[in-house]
Amino acid sequence: MSPLSQTLRHILGWSGDEKPAITLLEQIDLCGSINRAARATGLSYKAAWEKIETLNNLSENPLVIRQVGGSGGGGTVLTDEGRRMLHEVAVLRREFAAFVDFFGTRPEDALNALKTLRRFEMKVSARNVWAGTVARIEKGAVNSVVTVALKGGDTVVAVITDNSVIRLGLETGTEVLAMVKAPSVILGRDIRRESLSARNILLGRVARIVPGVVNDEVIIDLPGGSTVTAINTSESVRSLEIAPGVEVAAIFKASSVLLAVV
């Protein structure tokens, strides 16, 4: 096997077994149930939901949505973007043996699919990872303020050193990943932006809560299609009367945001 073939197989995850991200999408499309898709993929229900939320945050448009009601009582389904992604993967599978020709005739599609797959399989400790583009850079004497545009109009602001801006090659339009650890996200209700010093205040609606002994994991849907996960004390969640469907603000400092380029 040539070095190019080995590299491509590593990127695509085709060493004999499919990567969980793509297999999970295929199973959701097949059965329309996150529970059954998780079992078929060998994931726990919680791990499957975390994978889905990560996929939606890293893609330009949501790949999976919850469908409420209907004759079947609702379920989890792929969006048109999700089915398009599976179609692109199927194209790459069929064309792998002649990938050089495929790359020559459809370079943009091939590169976009490869970049998206690499995002999906990247492993980081931060629970919140969003794909976006640099909208603005405000340089200071030591630090720069970088505004990252997410899908649907949401934005995240990061404060990083000027040296980091140079080292990452950041400029307006650069594609980046913005990462924030869940414990760094605090929750609030009826928040006025002008009353807080934090630069990042994302307004959304609670999608679900994973209760714990001391801390609860709260997942919030943003209007633009991304999600934010916060880990707050169970007492705080109860005192704020946070529950699925409730509107909340996810708040975190710009210094808590890490940026990466793929």
N, C-alpha and C positions, 0 to 999 in steps of 0.2 A: 504494500500500500504506500502511495507517495506521501511525502510530508504534507502537501496540500490537502489530500483526502483525509489524512489523520486530523489535521486542523479543523477542517469543515465538519467532520464527524463529532469532534469535541464540541464545537460551537453549537451544532444542531442537537447534540445529545443522542446520536444514533449509533451507539456502540452495541446495540442488541436490544436495549430496553428503551422505551420512550421516557422522556422527562415527565415528572408529575404534572407540571403546568399544562402541557398540551393534552395529556391523557385525561386530566380532570375536565378540561373544556369539552373534549369529545364525549365523555360520559354524561356530562350535563346535557349536551345536545341530544344524546341518545335517550335518556330516561326522564329528563325534566325534573329531577329531584336531587338536591344537594346531599341528602342522606344516602341515597343509593349510589350516587356518583362517588361519594367519599369511600364507601365500602369497596366499590369496584376498583378504586385507585389505591387502596391500602392506607388511606388517611383517616384520622379521626374526624368527627363532624366539625370540631373547633378548628382543627388544622386546615380542613378544606375551606371553611369560611375565611380564615386568615389568608390563604392562598388566593382566593377570589378577590378579596379586598385589595391585596397587593397588585394583582393583575390589572384591576380596574384603575388603580392609582398610577400604574406605569404606562398604561396605554393612552393614546390620544383621546379615545372615546371609550365609555364603559363596554366591556366584553360580556358581562353577565349582569342580569337584573332580577329582582324579585318580582314575581307576577302574582297579584292578589286577586282572589275570587275566581269566577268562572265555574264551569260544570265540574272541573276536577279539583276545585278548592284552591287553585293557585299553585305556585311552584317556583322553580328557579330555571331561567331560560337564557340562552345566548341572544345577544343583540345582533343586528345585521353586521356590526363591526366584528363581533366574535366569530360569526360564521365566515366572514371574509378572511379573518386571520387563519381559521382552520383551512380554508381554501388555499391560502398562500402556502401554508405548511404542506398541504397535499401536493401542490405544484412543485415545491422544492424536493419532496420525496421522489416524485416521478422523474424529476430532471437531475437528480443527484449524480447519476452516472455520467451525464454530459453537462455538469455544472458550469464549466467554462463557457460553453455555448449559451447556456441560460443567462449567465452573468453578462455576456456580451450583448444579448438582445433585450434583456429587461434588468439593467443594472440597478435602477432605483427601487423596483419592487424587491429584488433579491437582497439588497443592502438593508432596506427597511425591515424586512422580515427577520434577517439575521440580528439586527440591532435590537429588535423587540424581544426576540428569544433570549438574547444575552441578558437583557434587563430582567426578564422573568426568572432566570435561574441564578441571578446574583444573590449571594448570601451575605446579609449584614445583620447586626444585632438590633438596629433601630426598627421599631414596629411601624413607623410612618415613613414611607418612601414614595415620593411623588415625582413624576416626570414633568418637566416644564422647559421653558426657554427664558433666557435672561432678557428682561424687559428694560432694565435700567441699572446703571452702575454709578454710584456717587462716591468718588474717591476722596479720602481724607489724608491727613499727614501720616497716619499709621494704618488705619482700618478703612475698609470700603463697605458701603451699604449696597447690597445686591438685591434687587427685586426680581423675583422669579414668577412668571405668569404660568399658572396651571390651566388646565382645560376648563371651559365654562365660565371664565372670568375671574376665578379665585386667584389670589396672589399670596406669595410667601416672601418675607423679607429676611435676609441673612446678613449678619455682620461678620466679615472675615478680614484677614490682614491683606494689605495691598500686595504683599509677596505671594499670597495664595491666589489672588486674581491673576497675577502674571504667570504663576506656575501652572495653573489650570487652563490658561489661555482664554479667559472669559472676556466676552464682549457681547454687545447687544445682539440677540439672535442665537447665541450659543445654547445648544441643548444640554441640560444638566439634570441631575437627580438631587432633590432636596430631601434631607432626612432629619427626623426629630424623634427622639426616644419618647415612648408613651408616658413615662413618669414626669417628663418635662412639661406635659400639657395639663393645665388646670382648667376646670370647668366653671362656668358662671351662668346665671340667668338674669335677664333684664339688664344687660350690660350696656353702658354708654361708652363708646370708644374714647371720647375725650377725657374720661375720668381715669383711664389707665395709662401707664407708661409703656406697657408691652406693645411692640409694633405689630405683632401677629394676633389678630382677633378674627377667627373664622366662625361665621354663624351657620348653624345647621340644625338638623333634627336627629334625635337619638334613634338609631336603628335597632340596637340590641345591647343588652348588658350581660356580661359574664361575671356572676358574683363569686367572690372569694371569701376566705376567712377574715382577712384584714382589709384587703383592697379589692375594688371592683374594676373590671375592664369595661369601658364604655366606648362603643363604636358609634360615630356620628356621620351621617350622610350630609355632604355639602351640596348646595344647589347645582354646582358645576359637574357633579358626577363622581367626585373623589370622596374618600372617607378619611376621617381622623380618628385615631384611637388614643384614649386617655386612660391612665391608671391612677385612680384617686381612691382615697380611703372609703370604705363602705359607709362609715358614719357621714362623710361629706355628701356622698351620693344620696343617702336617705334624707339628710337635713335640707338639701336643695330640691328634694322631691323630683329627682331625675328618673325618668321612666321612658320606655319606648314611645316615640311620637312627640316627646317634649322638645321644644326649641331651646337650644343652649348655645353658648359661645365657648369655643375651644381657644384657649389663650396660651401663648408661649413666647418667650423672649427671642429676639433675633439672634442673640448669641448662642441659643440652643440649636440653631439650624446649621447642619453640615451640608456642604455642596460637593458633588462629585461629577465627573464627566466620564462617559463611557467610550 
